[in-house]
Each structure stands twice: as structure tokens, then as C-alpha cells.
Amino acid sequence: MKNIILASFLSLFFSLANAQSVDSRAVAYSVRYEKEHLFLQKDSGLNVVDYDIEWPEVVGYHYAPELKRCISGSLTGTPVLGFDSLLTAIHQEYGSPVSTMFKTIPDDRRFCYVTATARIAGYAPDHWIAYDLKLKIEPGALSTYKAAEGERIVVYDIPNKKLYNANELISPNVVRRNEPQDFYDNLFASLDDDFFNTMQQCEINGVWTEGSNLCFFVRASTEDQQRSYIAAMPLKTYAYTLSRQGRKLFTKPGAAINPAAVTQPQVIDGDSIYNNVETAPAFKGGDSALQQYMSHVNKPDVLLPGPVKEYTSFVIDKQGKVKEVCILKPVHPVLDRHAAMTIKGMPDFLPGKQNGKNVAVRMYMPISYRP
């Protein structure tokens, strides 16, 4: 279990009361991690949909409806406020799950392949959060869908509840190529000479910060090639490339946030989610089995200044399945993602019980990472 420590399973829970209670713990931050491969059918068309979505339940003591509408609208064309509603929108657009065998081999030309991604690119706690939004639609010749591809980084100003695209955060001088040449040398450093010399178009579709670096998401194209990459350079040196709003967001402290009592969803599949029950959910095999599971998990390649701790929550439903995995205290987008996927990969639990009946229970689990 190199570099990863999971707290003793028996110490993960608050003391259980005799009477059950709906989980109403207030949180400042909660991002839900959902990833799935769907095979859907709509009329005579067959659609393969892969989604990878980091859904912001709560950000900065706020439900962030503006950000939720932006994410869902970008991926489905239908702005919604709940992840379940987002899934409904996906099915309305691309069809119902295929559940029966085909009598003949389906015609490949009727297939459409869809990739929908919303992943956190970076954040400053209680100040801003940046999302990488990507939608790619690849239809076959007989599909009714049109090909499309787009990717951009949006930044959500948490205290002021505003969304910004790249063109609002960079100086107009960058677009007009009026900045010093060394900036453009850094911006295009990832491109080889052949690509750069034949480049016909270049766009900055995202800007945010990571540590002391200013990051630009760049899409460049020649007549027959397209490349997307991230150019990172010292923020202190290149802050002049930001607009007034960009400098305010990335170089100045955020406005104070008044803590509010906001909670995670309290219902799953029509059932209330509890935190205190007579019999808590249990990992099959107990602590030893849990440690064995964790022994196969390797820390991602992220440079850490010292030990850090991820705080996660998840729901064990009435069937014992792990659902609604959330990160409650972010550390780094890559580590957050790894911790969430570690929890999602756990096998089914023994479900929690109250009055002899299975109930859904939300659990809280810390995961520590060492350099």
C-alpha cells in the first residue's frame, strides 16, 4: 500500500445512534465523480456514449446553479441543475439502453460515438474553479446526428457567481499579437517547426492557474492537422497577458464567503440517505479485506510537498452498491480524481440496516497520500 493510507475502516464512522437520521451534514465543497460507457438505441440508430463528469454538487457553500447549467448545457444542449436530470437529458438525446440481442449484425453506418467530458482543470478554494468541457460526436454515414467537436475551459468565480470564458480573461493584445515575442515563444513551444510554419489557425480556449504557473489551453491547426495542448508559464512574469478581470481573479484574494448550511442530496433512487442506522454498512471481509484491496492501488504521479489527506463521501445503497462518490476537501485535480476512482472501484458492501430492513447510508472516508 505504498504512499497511500486508508483509515481503519472501523474508525470511519461517527458513533451510531439507536434511531436513524437522514444525512444532513453541511458541506463547503462536494464534487461527484461519474464515469460510464453506455450503449443506447434511438429509433434505428445505435449510439455509444462515454461520459466522464465531475459534477459540482456544492462549491464554496453554494449550489452553483450557473456552473451546473453551463456544464449540462455544453454536454447535452439542455441546461439542468441535477446530475440525474443530466443523465435523463443524455437518454432523451441518444436513446434507451440496449438490453436484447440483435437478430443480425448491426450496420456500422448507423452507429454514432459520443464523448462527453467535464473535468476540473484547477481551482483556488472558495475563490474560483476551472472546468474542462469537451464534447465530441462522431456519426456513421447513416446516423441522424451531425459531427461536432469542441473543447473549452470555463472559470467560475465562486463568490460572485459568474462564469468566464478565455476571451474574457486574457488581454486583447494577446489576440492581436501585440505582446512581447517571448510570450508567443512560450505559447507555441510545444509545436514542432513543421507544424508551426504551416499553422493556419490558433485559439486560446482556456486560461487558469496551477500553483505559480499561468496555464493556457491552446488549439492549433494546419490544413490537415489539429493539436490541443497546455502551455504553462510563470504567472508572476506573464500576468500582463491577462485582462483586468483575469488579473483580479488570478492574482488577488477572493471576496469573503459567508458559510451557509448546504447539504449533499438526501435521496437516492427514491430512498432517503441516512448516516445513523442500527447496523452500518460493512466492507465484506472487514479491515483485512479492505487493506488487501488498497494494496493494489498506486499513487498517481503527482509531486507532493508533504503528506496530504483527501476527504471523500459515498452512498451505500440498499443493495450494497457504492454510489455517488464525492470529494469533500480537494487537494489536486489528479489526486481528487484518483481518490474518487479508488472508492468507486470498491466491491459491493454488506448494506446498512434499520429495523431489519436494508437502507441507503452515506459514509465518510479519508485517504492519505505521502510523497
Secondary structure by P-SEA (a helix, b strand, c coil): ccccccccccccccccccccccccccccbbbbbbbbbbbbbcccbbbbbbbbbbcccccccccaaaaaaaaaaaccccccccaaaaaaaaaaacccccccccccccccccbbbbbbbbbbcccccccccccbbbbbbbbccccccccccbbbbbbbbcccccccccccccccccccccccaaaaaaaaccccaaaaaaccccccccccccccbbbbbcccccccbbbbbbbbcccccccccccaaaaaacccccccccccccccccccccbbbbccccccccccccaaaaaaaaccccccccccccbbbbbbbbbbcccccccbbbbcccccaaaaaaaaaaaaacccccbbbcccbbbbbbbbbbbbbcc
